[in-house]
């Protein structure tokens, strides 16, 4: 049974690391602030959540699992909201969209 748990924890850690790597690559490669923040908030949250879950399961203690679950809840509740607020603030101060952006939905909502 310990072997199965170790394999599951290893899978969670690897998946979390891959999501976090994807977020890091997105931050480096995407063209503007808005798409970079999208990559960081989505993939980074999933990657961190999977790693926290792996830590909680690996510990074998209910107290550590509850703390890990609280960390997951904190990330899920704060990362997307903070990314949205930062993107909205950047848009309000005039940070430019990438030249290939087709539609600026915030521009149309601020005019009305």
N, C-alpha and C positions, 0 to 999 in steps of 0.2 A: 504493500500500500504506500509506503514511503517513496518508492520508485515512481509510482504514478503521480503522486503529489509533486515530486521533484520535476518530472517531465512537464506537468501542467504549469508550474511556476516558471520553468525555463521558457516555455512557449509564451507565457504572458510577458516575461521580461524582454524576450526577443521582439515580440510584436510591439511592445511599448517603445523599445529602442528604434525600431523601424519607423514608427509614426513620428517620433521625435526627430529622427534624421530627416524625414520628409519635410517636417516643419522648418528645420534649419536650412535645407536646400531651397525651400520655397522663399524663405527670407532673403537668401542670397541671390536667387535667380529671377524672381518675379519683378515686373517692371516698375511698379509704383507703390506708394505707401499703403494704399487701400488693399491691394491684392496680397501684399506681404503680411499685413495684419490679419487678413482672412486665413492665410496659411498658418500663421503662428497660433491664432486662437483655436482653430478647429483641430488641426493635427497635433498641436502641442497639448491640448486638453486631453485628447484621446490617449496620446502616448503617456502623459503623466498619470492619467487614471489607470491605465493598464499596469504601469510600474508600481503604483501604490497598491493596487489589488494583489499583485505578486508578492509584495512585501508583507501585506497583511496575512496572506495565506501561508507564506513561508515561515512566519514567526510561530504559528501554532498557538498563539495566545489570543484570547478574545479581546483583551484590552488593546493590544497592538492592531488587531483587525479593525476595531471600532475607530481608532485614531486614523488608520489608513482610509477607512470609509469616509470619515469626516474630511480628510484631505481631498478625496475625490469629489465630495459634495461641494467643497469650497472652490475647487477648480471649475467645476461645471457651472456653478452659479456666478463666478466672478470673471472668468476669462472672456467669454463672449460679450458680456455687458461692457467690460472695460474696453475691449477692442471696438465695439460699436460707438462708445462715447468718444474715444480717441479719434476714430475716423470722422465722426460728425464734427468734432472740434477742428480737425485739420481741414475739412471741407469749408467750414465757416470762415477760417482765416485765409482761405484762398489757395491751399495746397493743390497743385494741378493734378488732374487725372492723366493717365497715360494717353498718348496720342491715338491709340487704337481703340479707346473706349467708345462704345457705340451710343450709350445712353447714360445721362447723369440724372438718376432718379431723385437725388436730393435737391438738385437745382429746380426741378419742376415743383416739388413740394414746398420749397421756400418762397416761390413767387406768388403762390395762392394765398 
